[in-house]
């Protein structure tokens, strides 16, 4: 699938998202979020304010990767487990809630 097809699918997916949206970013990248990525240029601009009530952003690093694997192994892979994704340097939960 080419980038144009993917971005169209991503736009439609974002337009139909509702409630809480969760985003995972690669913390090993120098700049985990890029406004030029599909997320930054297609998906976020297409989120509908009336439908999306909250956006959770998790930055995945080597330090919290094992917690992520634990969360994925749970059934269902959601809930309190995600609150355990922490930054080992600051001990703060890596999560930003925005509306």
Secondary structure, 3 states (H helix, E strand, C coil): CCHHHHHHHHHHHHHHCCEEEEEEEECCCCCCCCCCCHHHHHHHHHCCCCCEEEEEEEEECCCCHHHHHHHHHCCCCCCHHHHCCECCCCCCECCEEEC
